[in-house]
Amino acid sequence: DALLDVVARTYAGTRDAEIRRTVARDGAPAAARRRASGFGSSPELWRLAYDAGGACVGVVVPDRGGPWPPDIAYVGVLPEHRGRGHVHDLLAEGTRLLGAGTGITGAADAANTAMVAAFARAGYRVVDRLLAFGQAV
């Protein structure tokens, strides 16, 4: 429940078009439940992140489940903590948990330029693009 609450709260101000559509249609809590249903089977890897003062700053969901390679299934920073480098720490922790050098994937909406840049700074490189028409993928 705590993880779902944080995921839902990270949706405020998102640049991700699919998340914006889902939140507009279903609300943030339902959108978070929907996203979490696709996280796979590695909940022992899911992490909430806290700052030195004990405030939750965000979440990273590394995943080893499903048919895909190890994956950063979700990473999000709470709006009030954005712009302080937390996304870098979250990606670093997710990558560490999955085992750097093991062929980890991640995905970001191209319009979410902040997330695309965060992946690039963390050493991820673009290897493919997915184009979707109509309903969200």
BAPA-729021 format. One record per atom (N, C-alpha, C): x, z, y; residue in one letter. Coordinates in Angstrom, 3 decimals. Example, Ala and Ser with C-alpha at 12.3 -4.5 7.8 and 13.67 -1.06 7.14 Angstrom:
<ropas>
13.190  7.800  -5.690  A $
12.300  7.800  -4.500  A $
13.200  7.800  -3.300  A $
12.850  7.080  -2.250  S $
13.670  7.140  -1.060  S $
12.900  7.870  0.030  S $
</ropas>
This chain:
<ropas>
0.817  0.000  -1.197  D $
0.000  0.000  0.000  D $
0.863  0.000  1.264  D $
1.942  0.790  1.249  A $
2.820  0.838  2.429  A $
3.463  -0.525  2.657  A $
3.903  -1.170  1.591  L $
4.523  -2.486  1.724  L $
3.514  -3.490  2.277  L $
2.301  -3.493  1.750  L $
1.276  -4.420  2.241  L $
0.955  -4.176  3.707  L $
0.916  -2.906  4.113  D $
0.665  -2.584  5.513  D $
1.764  -3.156  6.402  D $
3.016  -3.000  6.002  V $
4.125  -3.514  6.811  V $
4.097  -5.038  6.838  V $
3.866  -5.668  5.689  V $
3.774  -7.134  5.671  V $
2.689  -7.593  6.642  V $
1.517  -6.984  6.575  A $
0.419  -7.373  7.473  A $
0.811  -7.186  8.936  A $
1.505  -6.106  9.233  R $
1.908  -5.855  10.615  R $
2.972  -6.843  11.092  R $
3.809  -7.369  10.189  T $
4.822  -8.353  10.593  T $
4.184  -9.681  10.992  T $
2.925  -9.879  10.640  Y $
2.251  -11.136  10.957  Y $
1.964  -11.297  12.441  Y $
1.922  -10.212  13.180  A $
1.640  -10.303  14.620  A $
2.717  -11.144  15.301  A $
2.309  -12.199  15.959  G $
3.253  -13.048  16.686  G $
4.058  -13.995  15.820  G $
3.703  -14.146  14.541  T $
4.472  -15.023  13.663  T $
4.400  -16.472  14.130  T $
5.435  -17.213  13.845  R $
5.470  -18.651  14.127  R $
5.132  -19.460  12.877  R $
4.929  -18.790  11.753  D $
4.641  -19.455  10.489  D $
3.192  -19.961  10.497  D $
3.022  -21.265  10.409  A $
1.686  -21.867  10.525  A $
0.762  -21.444  9.388  A $
1.262  -21.380  8.172  E $
0.411  -20.981  7.047  E $
-0.085  -19.551  7.225  E $
0.798  -18.656  7.631  I $
0.389  -17.267  7.846  I $
-0.632  -17.191  8.974  I $
-0.399  -17.911  10.057  R $
-1.362  -17.901  11.170  R $
-2.744  -18.365  10.713  R $
-2.789  -19.446  9.907  R $
-4.079  -19.949  9.403  R $
-4.755  -18.920  8.507  R $
-3.991  -18.316  7.612  T $
-4.566  -17.346  6.682  T $
-5.056  -16.108  7.417  T $
-4.288  -15.636  8.384  V $
-4.707  -14.468  9.174  V $
-5.966  -14.801  9.976  V $
-6.030  -15.985  10.564  A $
-7.205  -16.377  11.342  A $
-8.446  -16.444  10.453  A $
-8.267  -16.892  9.243  R $
-9.404  -17.038  8.323  R $
-9.809  -15.717  7.678  R $
-8.809  -14.919  7.221  D $
-9.092  -13.758  6.374  D $
-8.727  -12.413  6.984  D $
-7.965  -12.407  8.077  G $
-7.442  -11.163  8.635  G $
-6.093  -10.826  8.016  G $
-5.314  -10.044  8.741  A $
-3.943  -9.736  8.304  A $
-3.885  -8.974  6.988  A $
-4.701  -7.935  6.758  P $
-4.602  -7.213  5.473  P $
-4.873  -8.116  4.266  P $
-5.898  -8.959  4.338  A $
-6.199  -9.863  3.224  A $
-5.100  -10.909  3.065  A $
-4.575  -11.392  4.179  A $
-3.477  -12.359  4.113  A $
-2.251  -11.738  3.447  A $
-1.972  -10.476  3.745  A $
-0.838  -9.785  3.116  A $
-1.069  -9.614  1.617  A $
-2.295  -9.260  1.225  R $
-2.599  -9.129  -0.215  R $
-2.430  -10.466  -0.916  R $
-2.882  -11.533  -0.260  R $
-2.750  -12.866  -0.861  R $
-1.273  -13.224  -1.046  R $
-0.477  -12.993  -0.011  R $
0.948  -13.302  -0.108  R $
1.605  -12.462  -1.203  R $
1.284  -11.174  -1.249  A $
1.896  -10.277  -2.232  A $
1.541  -10.674  -3.658  A $
0.375  -11.278  -3.855  S $
-0.008  -11.697  -5.207  S $
0.929  -12.775  -5.749  S $
1.663  -13.444  -4.874  G $
2.610  -14.466  -5.298  G $
4.056  -14.005  -5.301  G $
4.286  -12.704  -5.113  F $
5.657  -12.212  -5.028  F $
6.390  -12.198  -6.358  F $
5.729  -12.354  -7.474  G $
6.417  -12.360  -8.753  G $
6.525  -10.967  -9.336  G $
7.476  -10.804  -10.219  S $
7.508  -9.581  -11.024  S $
8.749  -8.728  -10.801  S $
9.217  -8.610  -9.580  S $
10.418  -7.820  -9.317  S $
10.185  -6.724  -8.281  S $
9.121  -5.922  -8.393  P $
8.838  -4.939  -7.344  P $
9.931  -3.899  -7.160  P $
10.764  -3.705  -8.159  E $
11.869  -2.750  -7.995  E $
12.878  -3.217  -6.952  E $
12.817  -4.481  -6.577  L $
13.728  -5.029  -5.567  L $
13.143  -5.005  -4.160  L $
11.852  -4.809  -4.024  W $
11.201  -4.878  -2.717  W $
11.655  -3.711  -1.865  W $
11.951  -3.983  -0.589  R $
12.489  -2.949  0.285  R $
11.799  -2.919  1.647  R $
11.456  -1.707  2.062  L $
11.103  -1.451  3.453  L $
12.381  -1.000  4.129  L $
12.605  -1.420  5.360  A $
13.829  -1.063  6.082  A $
13.491  -0.117  7.229  A $
14.390  0.824  7.449  Y $
14.196  1.846  8.485  Y $
15.417  1.875  9.396  Y $
15.190  2.188  10.661  D $
16.315  2.334  11.584  D $
16.879  3.748  11.478  D $
17.928  4.009  12.244  A $
18.600  5.311  12.183  A $
17.679  6.463  12.556  A $
16.651  6.186  13.345  G $
15.698  7.222  13.734  G $
14.572  7.421  12.737  G $
14.562  6.628  11.659  G $
13.541  6.770  10.630  G $
12.320  5.901  10.814  G $
12.315  5.042  11.838  A $
11.181  4.149  12.061  A $
11.302  2.921  11.164  A $
10.195  2.537  10.540  C $
10.190  1.323  9.729  C $
10.369  0.128  10.658  C $
11.289  -0.778  10.295  V $
11.551  -1.958  11.125  V $
11.110  -3.261  10.463  V $
10.958  -3.243  9.133  G $
10.577  -4.484  8.467  G $
10.634  -4.373  6.963  G $
10.589  -5.535  6.328  V $
10.481  -5.618  4.876  V $
11.215  -6.856  4.376  V $
11.800  -6.728  3.187  V $
12.341  -7.890  2.485  V $
11.869  -7.806  1.040  V $
11.466  -8.966  0.518  V $
10.976  -9.045  -0.852  V $
11.813  -10.065  -1.617  V $
12.927  -9.602  -2.204  P $
13.676  -10.479  -3.103  P $
12.907  -10.569  -4.423  P $
12.991  -11.700  -5.098  D $
12.180  -11.902  -6.293  D $
12.966  -12.637  -7.367  D $
12.892  -12.125  -8.573  R $
13.472  -12.802  -9.740  R $
12.388  -13.310  -10.680  R $
11.118  -13.112  -10.319  G $
10.018  -13.491  -11.199  G $
9.615  -14.936  -11.021  G $
8.830  -15.407  -11.937  G $
8.277  -16.741  -11.828  G $
9.217  -17.834  -12.289  G $
8.789  -19.080  -12.116  P $
9.560  -20.212  -12.623  P $
10.711  -20.644  -11.720  P $
10.852  -20.007  -10.549  W $
11.831  -20.435  -9.566  W $
13.133  -19.661  -9.709  W $
14.203  -20.162  -9.101  P $
15.447  -19.388  -9.054  P $
15.216  -18.096  -8.262  P $
16.165  -17.158  -8.309  P $
16.029  -15.966  -7.463  P $
15.695  -16.396  -6.036  P $
14.831  -15.620  -5.388  D $
14.205  -16.083  -4.161  D $
14.008  -14.934  -3.180  D $
14.200  -15.223  -1.905  I $
13.760  -14.305  -0.858  I $
12.301  -14.691  -0.610  I $
11.387  -13.986  -1.278  A $
9.970  -14.339  -1.240  A $
9.348  -14.051  0.119  A $
9.821  -13.009  0.791  Y $
9.303  -12.699  2.119  Y $
10.301  -11.817  2.844  Y $
10.435  -12.073  4.120  V $
11.198  -11.197  5.003  V $
10.456  -11.167  6.336  V $
10.276  -9.976  6.862  G $
9.574  -9.858  8.127  G $
10.025  -8.631  8.897  G $
10.085  -8.770  10.197  V $
10.449  -7.672  11.092  V $
9.221  -7.345  11.929  V $
8.936  -6.062  12.065  L $
7.810  -5.642  12.894  L $
8.036  -6.082  14.338  L $
6.986  -6.531  15.013  P $
7.144  -7.097  16.364  P $
7.922  -6.207  17.326  P $
7.693  -4.913  17.285  E $
8.366  -4.008  18.219  E $
9.857  -3.838  17.932  E $
10.330  -4.377  16.802  H $
11.748  -4.263  16.448  H $
12.458  -5.615  16.399  H $
11.773  -6.674  16.784  R $
12.385  -8.010  16.756  R $
13.449  -8.134  17.838  R $
14.407  -9.034  17.572  G $
15.455  -9.317  18.546  G $
16.605  -8.337  18.515  G $
16.675  -7.513  17.488  R $
17.744  -6.503  17.386  R $
18.646  -6.727  16.182  R $
18.503  -7.872  15.519  G $
19.375  -8.181  14.385  G $
18.913  -7.640  13.044  G $
17.730  -7.040  12.998  H $
17.259  -6.471  11.728  H $
17.054  -7.537  10.660  H $
16.641  -8.738  11.057  V $
16.409  -9.783  10.068  V $
17.705  -10.099  9.317  V $
18.835  -10.047  10.011  H $
20.116  -10.290  9.343  H $
20.377  -9.226  8.283  H $
20.127  -7.966  8.630  D $
20.322  -6.882  7.669  D $
19.369  -7.016  6.482  D $
18.123  -7.397  6.750  L $
17.153  -7.569  5.669  L $
17.563  -8.700  4.731  L $
17.970  -9.835  5.289  L $
18.425  -10.949  4.444  L $
19.677  -10.573  3.661  L $
20.594  -9.858  4.292  A $
21.809  -9.432  3.593  A $
21.470  -8.529  2.418  A $
20.544  -7.594  2.623  E $
20.150  -6.692  1.536  E $
19.439  -7.451  0.422  E $
18.536  -8.349  0.771  G $
17.853  -9.145  -0.247  G $
18.822  -9.998  -1.042  G $
19.771  -10.598  -0.356  T $
20.787  -11.422  -1.018  T $
21.650  -10.564  -1.935  T $
22.040  -9.389  -1.474  R $
22.848  -8.478  -2.289  R $
22.094  -8.066  -3.552  R $
20.822  -7.740  -3.395  L $
20.030  -7.306  -4.540  L $
19.868  -8.401  -5.589  L $
19.781  -9.636  -5.138  L $
19.631  -10.754  -6.074  L $
20.965  -11.202  -6.662  L $
22.057  -10.833  -6.017  G $
23.375  -11.227  -6.497  G $
23.877  -12.451  -5.782  G $
24.569  -12.239  -4.680  A $
25.103  -13.344  -3.890  A $
25.874  -14.293  -4.800  A $
25.735  -15.573  -4.567  G $
26.436  -16.572  -5.355  G $
25.660  -17.013  -6.581  G $
24.419  -16.548  -6.737  T $
23.646  -16.894  -7.922  T $
22.657  -18.030  -7.685  T $
22.708  -18.666  -6.537  G $
21.776  -19.752  -6.251  G $
20.428  -19.243  -5.795  G $
20.412  -18.480  -4.732  I $
19.198  -17.882  -4.201  I $
18.509  -18.874  -3.270  I $
17.183  -18.937  -3.371  T $
16.417  -19.794  -2.481  T $
15.653  -18.952  -1.459  T $
15.232  -19.607  -0.414  G $
14.383  -19.005  0.600  G $
13.646  -20.144  1.274  G $
12.561  -19.834  1.938  A $
11.794  -20.881  2.610  A $
11.325  -20.363  3.952  A $
11.271  -21.271  4.919  A $
10.762  -20.932  6.245  A $
10.043  -22.141  6.806  A $
8.953  -21.887  7.478  D $
8.241  -22.933  8.189  D $
9.193  -23.494  9.244  D $
9.311  -24.804  9.338  A $
10.226  -25.415  10.301  A $
9.915  -24.993  11.729  A $
8.650  -24.687  12.015  A $
8.270  -24.243  13.360  A $
8.751  -22.824  13.647  A $
9.091  -22.092  12.600  N $
9.588  -20.727  12.766  N $
11.098  -20.795  12.966  N $
11.481  -21.281  14.123  T $
12.897  -21.535  14.393  T $
13.753  -20.270  14.316  T $
13.182  -19.124  14.639  A $
13.939  -17.874  14.542  A $
14.295  -17.580  13.087  A $
13.353  -17.809  12.157  M $
13.629  -17.545  10.750  M $
14.579  -18.588  10.172  M $
14.394  -19.832  10.562  V $
15.306  -20.887  10.115  V $
16.730  -20.545  10.548  V $
16.887  -20.110  11.794  A $
18.218  -19.733  12.300  A $
18.763  -18.506  11.570  A $
17.895  -17.551  11.252  A $
18.344  -16.348  10.530  A $
18.867  -16.721  9.154  A $
18.163  -17.593  8.442  F $
18.659  -18.046  7.140  F $
20.020  -18.726  7.299  F $
20.158  -19.588  8.301  A $
21.430  -20.286  8.513  A $
22.559  -19.302  8.808  A $
22.303  -18.302  9.667  R $
23.332  -17.298  9.976  R $
23.729  -16.498  8.736  R $
22.793  -16.328  7.808  A $
23.068  -15.562  6.586  A $
23.772  -16.409  5.530  A $
24.017  -17.688  5.837  G $
24.751  -18.539  4.902  G $
23.872  -19.434  4.038  G $
22.572  -19.393  4.252  Y $
21.677  -20.288  3.521  Y $
21.768  -21.672  4.161  Y $
21.612  -22.707  3.345  R $
21.637  -24.058  3.882  R $
20.392  -24.807  3.434  R $
19.969  -25.770  4.236  V $
18.792  -26.571  3.911  V $
19.169  -27.524  2.788  V $
18.414  -27.477  1.694  V $
18.658  -28.374  0.572  V $
17.454  -29.257  0.279  V $
16.307  -28.915  0.873  D $
15.102  -29.694  0.628  D $
14.083  -29.374  1.710  D $
13.106  -30.220  1.828  R $
12.008  -29.991  2.763  R $
10.705  -30.249  2.012  R $
9.698  -29.473  2.347  L $
8.368  -29.632  1.772  L $
7.423  -30.021  2.891  L $
6.723  -31.114  2.690  L $
5.730  -31.540  3.669  L $
4.356  -31.339  3.040  L $
3.474  -30.709  3.783  A $
2.139  -30.446  3.268  A $
1.107  -31.093  4.169  A $
0.106  -31.663  3.572  F $
-0.979  -32.273  4.324  F $
-2.266  -31.556  3.938  F $
-3.085  -31.242  4.931  G $
-4.360  -30.598  4.636  G $
-4.200  -29.116  4.469  G $
-4.632  -28.580  3.357  Q $
-4.612  -27.149  3.128  Q $
-3.193  -26.637  2.990  Q $
-3.026  -25.349  3.303  A $
-1.720  -24.711  3.178  A $
-1.262  -24.727  1.731  A $
0.015  -24.843  1.554  V $
0.621  -24.865  0.222  V $
0.687  -23.448  -0.297  V $
</ropas>
